[in-house]
């Protein structure tokens, strides 16, 4: 699920999100290996930042990376 970004080797990159700033909820959920419902719960709990762009609800990819890092630190 994690791979190294060649541009910044010190930071892990979630597959498929390396070149994005914002990602749709289903894409963010898939990157974490969870379902949409759980992704919404994580967003509602304030663990991952999201924004509305028109009618679209998008996840801030940087906050998704930070959330994954926090999970790894707890493990």
PDB file with SEQRES, HELIX, SHEET and CRYST1 records, atoms N, CA, C and O in Angstrom:
SEQRES   1 A   75  UNK UNK UNK UNK UNK UNK UNK UNK UNK UNK UNK UNK UNK          
SEQRES   2 A   75  UNK UNK UNK UNK UNK UNK UNK UNK UNK UNK UNK UNK UNK          
SEQRES   3 A   75  UNK UNK UNK UNK UNK UNK UNK UNK UNK UNK UNK UNK UNK          
SEQRES   4 A   75  UNK UNK UNK UNK UNK UNK UNK UNK UNK UNK UNK UNK UNK          
SEQRES   5 A   75  UNK UNK UNK UNK UNK UNK UNK UNK UNK UNK UNK UNK UNK          
SEQRES   6 A   75  UNK UNK UNK UNK UNK UNK UNK UNK UNK UNK                      
HELIX    1 AA1 UNK A   25  UNK A   32  1                                   8    
HELIX    2 AA2 UNK A   36  UNK A   44  1                                   9    
HELIX    3 AA3 UNK A   61  UNK A   74  1                                  14    
SHEET    1 AA1 2 UNK A   2  UNK A   4  0                                        
SHEET    2 AA1 2 UNK A  12  UNK A  14 -1                                        
SHEET    1 AA2 3 UNK A  22  UNK A  24  0                                        
SHEET    2 AA2 3 UNK A  56  UNK A  60 -1                                        
SHEET    3 AA2 3 UNK A  50  UNK A  53 -1                                        
CRYST1    1.000    1.000    1.000  90.00  90.00  90.00 P 1           1          
ATOM      1  N   UNK A   1       0.820  -1.192   0.000  1.00  0.00           N  
ATOM      2  CA  UNK A   1       0.000   0.000   0.000  1.00  0.00           C  
ATOM      3  C   UNK A   1       0.866   1.259   0.000  1.00  0.00           C  
ATOM      4  O   UNK A   1       0.506   2.261  -0.619  1.00  0.00           O  
ATOM      5  N   UNK A   2       2.001   1.212   0.689  1.00  0.00           N  
ATOM      6  CA  UNK A   2       2.886   2.365   0.704  1.00  0.00           C  
ATOM      7  C   UNK A   2       4.027   2.131  -0.261  1.00  0.00           C  
ATOM      8  O   UNK A   2       4.511   1.008  -0.398  1.00  0.00           O  
ATOM      9  N   UNK A   3       4.452   3.169  -0.920  1.00  0.00           N  
ATOM     10  CA  UNK A   3       5.639   3.098  -1.749  1.00  0.00           C  
ATOM     11  C   UNK A   3       6.400   4.396  -1.573  1.00  0.00           C  
ATOM     12  O   UNK A   3       5.859   5.377  -1.063  1.00  0.00           O  
ATOM     13  N   UNK A   4       7.633   4.400  -1.988  1.00  0.00           N  
ATOM     14  CA  UNK A   4       8.448   5.593  -1.828  1.00  0.00           C  
ATOM     15  C   UNK A   4       8.256   6.524  -3.008  1.00  0.00           C  
ATOM     16  O   UNK A   4       8.294   6.092  -4.160  1.00  0.00           O  
ATOM     17  N   UNK A   5       8.051   7.791  -2.726  1.00  0.00           N  
ATOM     18  CA  UNK A   5       7.956   8.820  -3.755  1.00  0.00           C  
ATOM     19  C   UNK A   5       9.369   9.186  -4.173  1.00  0.00           C  
ATOM     20  O   UNK A   5      10.174   9.587  -3.333  1.00  0.00           O  
ATOM     21  N   UNK A   6       9.681   9.056  -5.441  1.00  0.00           N  
ATOM     22  CA  UNK A   6      11.036   9.333  -5.894  1.00  0.00           C  
ATOM     23  C   UNK A   6      11.430  10.792  -5.716  1.00  0.00           C  
ATOM     24  O   UNK A   6      12.614  11.091  -5.562  1.00  0.00           O  
ATOM     25  N   UNK A   7      10.478  11.691  -5.733  1.00  0.00           N  
ATOM     26  CA  UNK A   7      10.778  13.113  -5.577  1.00  0.00           C  
ATOM     27  C   UNK A   7      11.155  13.447  -4.136  1.00  0.00           C  
ATOM     28  O   UNK A   7      12.040  14.267  -3.894  1.00  0.00           O  
ATOM     29  N   UNK A   8      10.482  12.811  -3.185  1.00  0.00           N  
ATOM     30  CA  UNK A   8      10.739  13.072  -1.766  1.00  0.00           C  
ATOM     31  C   UNK A   8      10.840  11.725  -1.063  1.00  0.00           C  
ATOM     32  O   UNK A   8       9.834  11.190  -0.595  1.00  0.00           O  
ATOM     33  N   UNK A   9      12.033  11.182  -0.987  1.00  0.00           N  
ATOM     34  CA  UNK A   9      12.215   9.828  -0.493  1.00  0.00           C  
ATOM     35  C   UNK A   9      11.990   9.693   1.005  1.00  0.00           C  
ATOM     36  O   UNK A   9      11.910   8.571   1.505  1.00  0.00           O  
ATOM     37  N   UNK A  10      11.885  10.787   1.732  1.00  0.00           N  
ATOM     38  CA  UNK A  10      11.694  10.697   3.166  1.00  0.00           C  
ATOM     39  C   UNK A  10      10.237  10.520   3.559  1.00  0.00           C  
ATOM     40  O   UNK A  10       9.952  10.268   4.730  1.00  0.00           O  
ATOM     41  N   UNK A  11       9.299  10.642   2.617  1.00  0.00           N  
ATOM     42  CA  UNK A  11       7.876  10.554   2.925  1.00  0.00           C  
ATOM     43  C   UNK A  11       7.233   9.388   2.179  1.00  0.00           C  
ATOM     44  O   UNK A  11       7.411   9.260   0.968  1.00  0.00           O  
ATOM     45  N   UNK A  12       6.478   8.528   2.892  1.00  0.00           N  
ATOM     46  CA  UNK A  12       5.747   7.472   2.189  1.00  0.00           C  
ATOM     47  C   UNK A  12       4.584   8.064   1.407  1.00  0.00           C  
ATOM     48  O   UNK A  12       4.039   9.104   1.779  1.00  0.00           O  
ATOM     49  N   UNK A  13       4.216   7.410   0.342  1.00  0.00           N  
ATOM     50  CA  UNK A  13       3.123   7.881  -0.505  1.00  0.00           C  
ATOM     51  C   UNK A  13       2.103   6.766  -0.642  1.00  0.00           C  
ATOM     52  O   UNK A  13       2.464   5.627  -0.940  1.00  0.00           O  
ATOM     53  N   UNK A  14       0.848   7.078  -0.430  1.00  0.00           N  
ATOM     54  CA  UNK A  14      -0.211   6.097  -0.609  1.00  0.00           C  
ATOM     55  C   UNK A  14      -0.446   5.938  -2.105  1.00  0.00           C  
ATOM     56  O   UNK A  14      -0.611   6.923  -2.825  1.00  0.00           O  
ATOM     57  N   UNK A  15      -0.460   4.694  -2.564  1.00  0.00           N  
ATOM     58  CA  UNK A  15      -0.618   4.407  -3.997  1.00  0.00           C  
ATOM     59  C   UNK A  15      -1.786   5.162  -4.614  1.00  0.00           C  
ATOM     60  O   UNK A  15      -2.877   5.211  -4.047  1.00  0.00           O  
ATOM     61  N   UNK A  16      -1.546   5.745  -5.776  1.00  0.00           N  
ATOM     62  CA  UNK A  16      -2.589   6.414  -6.529  1.00  0.00           C  
ATOM     63  C   UNK A  16      -2.866   7.843  -6.098  1.00  0.00           C  
ATOM     64  O   UNK A  16      -3.674   8.524  -6.730  1.00  0.00           O  
ATOM     65  N   UNK A  17      -2.220   8.316  -5.043  1.00  0.00           N  
ATOM     66  CA  UNK A  17      -2.489   9.661  -4.547  1.00  0.00           C  
ATOM     67  C   UNK A  17      -1.262  10.569  -4.621  1.00  0.00           C  
ATOM     68  O   UNK A  17      -1.306  11.707  -4.154  1.00  0.00           O  
ATOM     69  N   UNK A  18      -0.178  10.079  -5.199  1.00  0.00           N  
ATOM     70  CA  UNK A  18       1.083  10.819  -5.194  1.00  0.00           C  
ATOM     71  C   UNK A  18       0.975  12.196  -5.849  1.00  0.00           C  
ATOM     72  O   UNK A  18       1.616  13.145  -5.398  1.00  0.00           O  
ATOM     73  N   UNK A  19       0.181  12.312  -6.893  1.00  0.00           N  
ATOM     74  CA  UNK A  19       0.125  13.574  -7.619  1.00  0.00           C  
ATOM     75  C   UNK A  19      -1.144  14.378  -7.330  1.00  0.00           C  
ATOM     76  O   UNK A  19      -1.439  15.343  -8.035  1.00  0.00           O  
ATOM     77  N   UNK A  20      -1.887  13.992  -6.307  1.00  0.00           N  
ATOM     78  CA  UNK A  20      -3.138  14.682  -5.993  1.00  0.00           C  
ATOM     79  C   UNK A  20      -3.023  15.533  -4.743  1.00  0.00           C  
ATOM     80  O   UNK A  20      -2.256  15.224  -3.831  1.00  0.00           O  
ATOM     81  N   UNK A  21      -3.789  16.597  -4.715  1.00  0.00           N  
ATOM     82  CA  UNK A  21      -3.920  17.434  -3.527  1.00  0.00           C  
ATOM     83  C   UNK A  21      -5.210  17.057  -2.813  1.00  0.00           C  
ATOM     84  O   UNK A  21      -5.260  16.995  -1.584  1.00  0.00           O  
ATOM     85  N   UNK A  22      -6.246  16.808  -3.592  1.00  0.00           N  
ATOM     86  CA  UNK A  22      -7.546  16.394  -3.074  1.00  0.00           C  
ATOM     87  C   UNK A  22      -7.940  15.085  -3.749  1.00  0.00           C  
ATOM     88  O   UNK A  22      -7.600  14.844  -4.907  1.00  0.00           O  
ATOM     89  N   UNK A  23      -8.659  14.246  -3.011  1.00  0.00           N  
ATOM     90  CA  UNK A  23      -9.102  12.974  -3.576  1.00  0.00           C  
ATOM     91  C   UNK A  23     -10.544  12.710  -3.177  1.00  0.00           C  
ATOM     92  O   UNK A  23     -10.959  13.066  -2.074  1.00  0.00           O  
ATOM     93  N   UNK A  24     -11.314  12.086  -4.067  1.00  0.00           N  
ATOM     94  CA  UNK A  24     -12.691  11.718  -3.718  1.00  0.00           C  
ATOM     95  C   UNK A  24     -12.709  10.725  -2.555  1.00  0.00           C  
ATOM     96  O   UNK A  24     -11.749   9.982  -2.350  1.00  0.00           O  
ATOM     97  N   UNK A  25     -13.790  10.720  -1.810  1.00  0.00           N  
ATOM     98  CA  UNK A  25     -13.940   9.838  -0.656  1.00  0.00           C  
ATOM     99  C   UNK A  25     -13.671   8.370  -1.017  1.00  0.00           C  
ATOM    100  O   UNK A  25     -12.909   7.713  -0.308  1.00  0.00           O  
ATOM    101  N   UNK A  26     -14.261   7.835  -2.086  1.00  0.00           N  
ATOM    102  CA  UNK A  26     -14.013   6.420  -2.396  1.00  0.00           C  
ATOM    103  C   UNK A  26     -12.531   6.118  -2.675  1.00  0.00           C  
ATOM    104  O   UNK A  26     -12.041   5.049  -2.311  1.00  0.00           O  
ATOM    105  N   UNK A  27     -11.831   7.035  -3.308  1.00  0.00           N  
ATOM    106  CA  UNK A  27     -10.409   6.848  -3.593  1.00  0.00           C  
ATOM    107  C   UNK A  27      -9.601   6.855  -2.306  1.00  0.00           C  
ATOM    108  O   UNK A  27      -8.709   6.027  -2.123  1.00  0.00           O  
ATOM    109  N   UNK A  28      -9.911   7.789  -1.415  1.00  0.00           N  
ATOM    110  CA  UNK A  28      -9.219   7.864  -0.128  1.00  0.00           C  
ATOM    111  C   UNK A  28      -9.484   6.612   0.695  1.00  0.00           C  
ATOM    112  O   UNK A  28      -8.573   6.073   1.323  1.00  0.00           O  
ATOM    113  N   UNK A  29     -10.727   6.152   0.693  1.00  0.00           N  
ATOM    114  CA  UNK A  29     -11.082   4.942   1.438  1.00  0.00           C  
ATOM    115  C   UNK A  29     -10.339   3.738   0.874  1.00  0.00           C  
ATOM    116  O   UNK A  29      -9.801   2.928   1.630  1.00  0.00           O  
ATOM    117  N   UNK A  30     -10.307   3.619  -0.440  1.00  0.00           N  
ATOM    118  CA  UNK A  30      -9.617   2.509  -1.089  1.00  0.00           C  
ATOM    119  C   UNK A  30      -8.125   2.523  -0.755  1.00  0.00           C  
ATOM    120  O   UNK A  30      -7.525   1.468  -0.548  1.00  0.00           O  
ATOM    121  N   UNK A  31      -7.524   3.721  -0.702  1.00  0.00           N  
ATOM    122  CA  UNK A  31      -6.105   3.838  -0.388  1.00  0.00           C  
ATOM    123  C   UNK A  31      -5.806   3.334   1.023  1.00  0.00           C  
ATOM    124  O   UNK A  31      -4.728   2.796   1.276  1.00  0.00           O  
ATOM    125  N   UNK A  32      -6.756   3.506   1.937  1.00  0.00           N  
ATOM    126  CA  UNK A  32      -6.573   3.023   3.304  1.00  0.00           C  
ATOM    127  C   UNK A  32      -7.056   1.594   3.495  1.00  0.00           C  
ATOM    128  O   UNK A  32      -6.822   0.985   4.539  1.00  0.00           O  
ATOM    129  N   UNK A  33      -7.730   1.063   2.481  1.00  0.00           N  
ATOM    130  CA  UNK A  33      -8.236  -0.301   2.574  1.00  0.00           C  
ATOM    131  C   UNK A  33      -9.481  -0.424   3.439  1.00  0.00           C  
ATOM    132  O   UNK A  33      -9.710  -1.452   4.077  1.00  0.00           O  
ATOM    133  N   UNK A  34     -10.284   0.641   3.452  1.00  0.00           N  
ATOM    134  CA  UNK A  34     -11.515   0.662   4.241  1.00  0.00           C  
ATOM    135  C   UNK A  34     -12.684   1.037   3.336  1.00  0.00           C  
ATOM    136  O   UNK A  34     -12.487   1.382   2.170  1.00  0.00           O  
ATOM    137  N   UNK A  35     -13.882   0.968   3.867  1.00  0.00           N  
ATOM    138  CA  UNK A  35     -15.070   1.332   3.100  1.00  0.00           C  
ATOM    139  C   UNK A  35     -15.402   2.815   3.240  1.00  0.00           C  
ATOM    140  O   UNK A  35     -14.834   3.524   4.071  1.00  0.00           O  
ATOM    141  N   UNK A  36     -16.334   3.259   2.408  1.00  0.00           N  
ATOM    142  CA  UNK A  36     -16.743   4.665   2.431  1.00  0.00           C  
ATOM    143  C   UNK A  36     -17.341   5.073   3.769  1.00  0.00           C  
ATOM    144  O   UNK A  36     -17.073   6.168   4.264  1.00  0.00           O  
ATOM    145  N   UNK A  37     -18.152   4.194   4.360  1.00  0.00           N  
ATOM    146  CA  UNK A  37     -18.792   4.527   5.633  1.00  0.00           C  
ATOM    147  C   UNK A  37     -17.748   4.798   6.707  1.00  0.00           C  
ATOM    148  O   UNK A  37     -17.848   5.781   7.441  1.00  0.00           O  
ATOM    149  N   UNK A  38     -16.745   3.929   6.800  1.00  0.00           N  
ATOM    150  CA  UNK A  38     -15.675   4.124   7.782  1.00  0.00           C  
ATOM    151  C   UNK A  38     -14.886   5.394   7.465  1.00  0.00           C  
ATOM    152  O   UNK A  38     -14.454   6.097   8.379  1.00  0.00           O  
ATOM    153  N   UNK A  39     -14.695   5.691   6.183  1.00  0.00           N  
ATOM    154  CA  UNK A  39     -13.971   6.918   5.797  1.00  0.00           C  
ATOM    155  C   UNK A  39     -14.732   8.141   6.278  1.00  0.00           C  
ATOM    156  O   UNK A  39     -14.132   9.083   6.797  1.00  0.00           O  
ATOM    157  N   UNK A  40     -16.045   8.137   6.112  1.00  0.00           N  
ATOM    158  CA  UNK A  40     -16.852   9.255   6.597  1.00  0.00           C  
ATOM    159  C   UNK A  40     -16.764   9.368   8.118  1.00  0.00           C  
ATOM    160  O   UNK A  40     -16.742  10.479   8.648  1.00  0.00           O  
ATOM    161  N   UNK A  41     -16.712   8.245   8.825  1.00  0.00           N  
ATOM    162  CA  UNK A  41     -16.573   8.277  10.283  1.00  0.00           C  
ATOM    163  C   UNK A  41     -15.245   8.901  10.694  1.00  0.00           C  
ATOM    164  O   UNK A  41     -15.186   9.674  11.650  1.00  0.00           O  
ATOM    165  N   UNK A  42     -14.194   8.569   9.978  1.00  0.00           N  
ATOM    166  CA  UNK A  42     -12.866   9.130  10.262  1.00  0.00           C  
ATOM    167  C   UNK A  42     -12.860  10.637  10.008  1.00  0.00           C  
ATOM    168  O   UNK A  42     -12.262  11.397  10.769  1.00  0.00           O  
ATOM    169  N   UNK A  43     -13.524  11.060   8.942  1.00  0.00           N  
ATOM    170  CA  UNK A  43     -13.624  12.490   8.625  1.00  0.00           C  
ATOM    171  C   UNK A  43     -14.444  13.199   9.693  1.00  0.00           C  
ATOM    172  O   UNK A  43     -14.045  14.254  10.187  1.00  0.00           O  
ATOM    173  N   UNK A  44     -15.591  12.623  10.051  1.00  0.00           N  
ATOM    174  CA  UNK A  44     -16.466  13.234  11.058  1.00  0.00           C  
ATOM    175  C   UNK A  44     -15.789  13.353  12.419  1.00  0.00           C  
ATOM    176  O   UNK A  44     -16.073  14.280  13.177  1.00  0.00           O  
ATOM    177  N   UNK A  45     -14.890  12.411  12.732  1.00  0.00           N  
ATOM    178  CA  UNK A  45     -14.155  12.442  13.994  1.00  0.00           C  
ATOM    179  C   UNK A  45     -13.033  13.480  13.976  1.00  0.00           C  
ATOM    180  O   UNK A  45     -12.409  13.745  15.004  1.00  0.00           O  
ATOM    181  N   UNK A  46     -12.781  14.068  12.797  1.00  0.00           N  
ATOM    182  CA  UNK A  46     -11.741  15.088  12.694  1.00  0.00           C  
ATOM    183  C   UNK A  46     -10.346  14.533  12.477  1.00  0.00           C  
ATOM    184  O   UNK A  46      -9.365  15.267  12.595  1.00  0.00           O  
ATOM    185  N   UNK A  47     -10.241  13.240  12.161  1.00  0.00           N  
ATOM    186  CA  UNK A  47      -8.931  12.625  11.947  1.00  0.00           C  
ATOM    187  C   UNK A  47      -8.345  12.908  10.572  1.00  0.00           C  
ATOM    188  O   UNK A  47      -7.127  12.893  10.394  1.00  0.00           O  
ATOM    189  N   UNK A  48      -9.210  13.164   9.607  1.00  0.00           N  
ATOM    190  CA  UNK A  48      -8.793  13.484   8.244  1.00  0.00           C  
ATOM    191  C   UNK A  48      -9.576  14.709   7.792  1.00  0.00           C  
ATOM    192  O   UNK A  48     -10.786  14.797   8.002  1.00  0.00           O  
ATOM    193  N   UNK A  49      -8.886  15.637   7.180  1.00  0.00           N  
ATOM    194  CA  UNK A  49      -9.520  16.885   6.723  1.00  0.00           C  
ATOM    195  C   UNK A  49     -10.182  16.668   5.366  1.00  0.00           C  
ATOM    196  O   UNK A  49      -9.646  15.976   4.500  1.00  0.00           O  
ATOM    197  N   UNK A  50     -11.351  17.270   5.198  1.00  0.00           N  
ATOM    198  CA  UNK A  50     -12.028  17.211   3.912  1.00  0.00           C  
ATOM    199  C   UNK A  50     -12.584  18.591   3.571  1.00  0.00           C  
ATOM    200  O   UNK A  50     -12.744  19.450   4.439  1.00  0.00           O  
ATOM    201  N   UNK A  51     -12.871  18.777   2.297  1.00  0.00           N  
ATOM    202  CA  UNK A  51     -13.417  20.046   1.818  1.00  0.00           C  
ATOM    203  C   UNK A  51     -14.564  19.760   0.859  1.00  0.00           C  
ATOM    204  O   UNK A  51     -14.652  18.674   0.285  1.00  0.00           O  
ATOM    205  N   UNK A  52     -15.426  20.731   0.694  1.00  0.00           N  
ATOM    206  CA  UNK A  52     -16.489  20.668  -0.311  1.00  0.00           C  
ATOM    207  C   UNK A  52     -16.050  21.526  -1.486  1.00  0.00           C  
ATOM    208  O   UNK A  52     -15.631  22.669  -1.308  1.00  0.00           O  
ATOM    209  N   UNK A  53     -16.147  20.979  -2.664  1.00  0.00           N  
ATOM    210  CA  UNK A  53     -15.839  21.706  -3.886  1.00  0.00           C  
ATOM    211  C   UNK A  53     -17.054  21.536  -4.787  1.00  0.00           C  
ATOM    212  O   UNK A  53     -17.201  20.525  -5.474  1.00  0.00           O  
ATOM    213  N   UNK A  54     -17.920  22.544  -4.772  1.00  0.00           N  
ATOM    214  CA  UNK A  54     -19.206  22.399  -5.432  1.00  0.00           C  
ATOM    215  C   UNK A  54     -20.006  21.365  -4.674  1.00  0.00           C  
ATOM    216  O   UNK A  54     -20.211  21.498  -3.468  1.00  0.00           O  
ATOM    217  N   UNK A  55     -20.461  20.339  -5.365  1.00  0.00           N  
ATOM    218  CA  UNK A  55     -21.205  19.259  -4.719  1.00  0.00           C  
ATOM    219  C   UNK A  55     -20.295  18.119  -4.279  1.00  0.00           C  
ATOM    220  O   UNK A  55     -20.741  17.187  -3.610  1.00  0.00           O  
ATOM    221  N   UNK A  56     -19.025  18.191  -4.652  1.00  0.00           N  
ATOM    222  CA  UNK A  56     -18.100  17.103  -4.338  1.00  0.00           C  
ATOM    223  C   UNK A  56     -17.515  17.250  -2.946  1.00  0.00           C  
ATOM    224  O   UNK A  56     -17.188  18.355  -2.513  1.00  0.00           O  
ATOM    225  N   UNK A  57     -17.384  16.139  -2.252  1.00  0.00           N  
ATOM    226  CA  UNK A  57     -16.769  16.070  -0.935  1.00  0.00           C  
ATOM    227  C   UNK A  57     -15.421  15.380  -1.133  1.00  0.00           C  
ATOM    228  O   UNK A  57     -15.366  14.201  -1.484  1.00  0.00           O  
ATOM    229  N   UNK A  58     -14.333  16.121  -0.906  1.00  0.00           N  
ATOM    230  CA  UNK A  58     -12.996  15.618  -1.194  1.00  0.00           C  
ATOM    231  C   UNK A  58     -12.134  15.595   0.053  1.00  0.00           C  
ATOM    232  O   UNK A  58     -12.287  16.429   0.945  1.00  0.00           O  
ATOM    233  N   UNK A  59     -11.235  14.642   0.105  1.00  0.00           N  
ATOM    234  CA  UNK A  59     -10.293  14.502   1.210  1.00  0.00           C  
ATOM    235  C   UNK A  59      -9.001  15.225   0.856  1.00  0.00           C  
ATOM    236  O   UNK A  59      -8.525  15.142  -0.277  1.00  0.00           O  
ATOM    237  N   UNK A  60      -8.435  15.935   1.828  1.00  0.00           N  
ATOM    238  CA  UNK A  60      -7.129  16.569   1.654  1.00  0.00           C  
ATOM    239  C   UNK A  60      -6.087  15.454   1.799  1.00  0.00           C  
ATOM    240  O   UNK A  60      -5.933  14.876   2.875  1.00  0.00           O  
ATOM    241  N   UNK A  61      -5.384  15.160   0.717  1.00  0.00           N  
ATOM    242  CA  UNK A  61      -4.470  14.020   0.674  1.00  0.00           C  
ATOM    243  C   UNK A  61      -3.378  14.137   1.741  1.00  0.00           C  
ATOM    244  O   UNK A  61      -2.997  13.138   2.353  1.00  0.00           O  
ATOM    245  N   UNK A  62      -2.887  15.326   1.959  1.00  0.00           N  
ATOM    246  CA  UNK A  62      -1.851  15.530   2.985  1.00  0.00           C  
ATOM    247  C   UNK A  62      -2.338  15.062   4.363  1.00  0.00           C  
ATOM    248  O   UNK A  62      -1.575  14.466   5.123  1.00  0.00           O  
ATOM    249  N   UNK A  63      -3.601  15.333   4.677  1.00  0.00           N  
ATOM    250  CA  UNK A  63      -4.135  14.901   5.971  1.00  0.00           C  
ATOM    251  C   UNK A  63      -4.346  13.390   5.995  1.00  0.00           C  
ATOM    252  O   UNK A  63      -4.290  12.775   7.060  1.00  0.00           O  
ATOM    253  N   UNK A  64      -4.587  12.784   4.831  1.00  0.00           N  
ATOM    254  CA  UNK A  64      -4.706  11.333   4.741  1.00  0.00           C  
ATOM    255  C   UNK A  64      -3.357  10.680   5.043  1.00  0.00           C  
ATOM    256  O   UNK A  64      -3.287   9.677   5.753  1.00  0.00           O  
ATOM    257  N   UNK A  65      -2.300  11.257   4.500  1.00  0.00           N  
ATOM    258  CA  UNK A  65      -0.943  10.776   4.786  1.00  0.00           C  
ATOM    259  C   UNK A  65      -0.630  10.919   6.276  1.00  0.00           C  
ATOM    260  O   UNK A  65      -0.071  10.011   6.891  1.00  0.00           O  
ATOM    261  N   UNK A  66      -0.994  12.060   6.844  1.00  0.00           N  
ATOM    262  CA  UNK A  66      -0.729  12.295   8.265  1.00  0.00           C  
ATOM    263  C   UNK A  66      -1.489  11.280   9.126  1.00  0.00           C  
ATOM    264  O   UNK A  66      -0.951  10.787  10.117  1.00  0.00           O  
ATOM    265  N   UNK A  67      -2.714  10.970   8.761  1.00  0.00           N  
ATOM    266  CA  UNK A  67      -3.509   9.988   9.490  1.00  0.00           C  
ATOM    267  C   UNK A  67      -2.845   8.613   9.421  1.00  0.00           C  
ATOM    268  O   UNK A  67      -2.743   7.917  10.431  1.00  0.00           O  
ATOM    269  N   UNK A  68      -2.397   8.228   8.229  1.00  0.00           N  
ATOM    270  CA  UNK A  68      -1.709   6.940   8.080  1.00  0.00           C  
ATOM    271  C   UNK A  68      -0.438   6.902   8.913  1.00  0.00           C  
ATOM    272  O   UNK A  68      -0.127   5.876   9.518  1.00  0.00           O  
ATOM    273  N   UNK A  69       0.295   7.997   8.953  1.00  0.00           N  
ATOM    274  CA  UNK A  69       1.507   8.075   9.772  1.00  0.00           C  
ATOM    275  C   UNK A  69       1.181   7.912  11.250  1.00  0.00           C  
ATOM    276  O   UNK A  69       1.899   7.222  11.973  1.00  0.00           O  
ATOM    277  N   UNK A  70       0.094   8.548  11.704  1.00  0.00           N  
ATOM    278  CA  UNK A  70      -0.315   8.411  13.105  1.00  0.00           C  
ATOM    279  C   UNK A  70      -0.699   6.973  13.433  1.00  0.00           C  
ATOM    280  O   UNK A  70      -0.394   6.478  14.518  1.00  0.00           O  
ATOM    281  N   UNK A  71      -1.362   6.307  12.505  1.00  0.00           N  
ATOM    282  CA  UNK A  71      -1.724   4.901  12.712  1.00  0.00           C  
ATOM    283  C   UNK A  71      -0.469   4.024  12.827  1.00  0.00           C  
ATOM    284  O   UNK A  71      -0.394   3.138  13.678  1.00  0.00           O  
ATOM    285  N   UNK A  72       0.509   4.286  11.957  1.00  0.00           N  
ATOM    286  CA  UNK A  72       1.740   3.513  12.007  1.00  0.00           C  
ATOM    287  C   UNK A  72       2.503   3.755  13.297  1.00  0.00           C  
ATOM    288  O   UNK A  72       3.113   2.833  13.838  1.00  0.00           O  
ATOM    289  N   UNK A  73       2.476   4.986  13.799  1.00  0.00           N  
ATOM    290  CA  UNK A  73       3.177   5.313  15.035  1.00  0.00           C  
ATOM    291  C   UNK A  73       2.546   4.593  16.228  1.00  0.00           C  
ATOM    292  O   UNK A  73       3.239   4.249  17.186  1.00  0.00           O  
ATOM    293  N   UNK A  74       1.239   4.368  16.169  1.00  0.00           N  
ATOM    294  CA  UNK A  74       0.526   3.683  17.256  1.00  0.00           C  
ATOM    295  C   UNK A  74       0.810   2.175  17.240  1.00  0.00           C  
ATOM    296  O   UNK A  74       0.749   1.518  18.279  1.00  0.00           O  
ATOM    297  N   UNK A  75       1.121   1.632  16.060  1.00  0.00           N  
ATOM    298  CA  UNK A  75       1.293   0.175  15.916  1.00  0.00           C  
ATOM    299  C   UNK A  75       2.539  -0.349  16.597  1.00  0.00           C  
ATOM    300  O   UNK A  75       2.806  -1.550  16.556  1.00  0.00           O  
TER     301      UNK A  75                                                      
END                                                                             
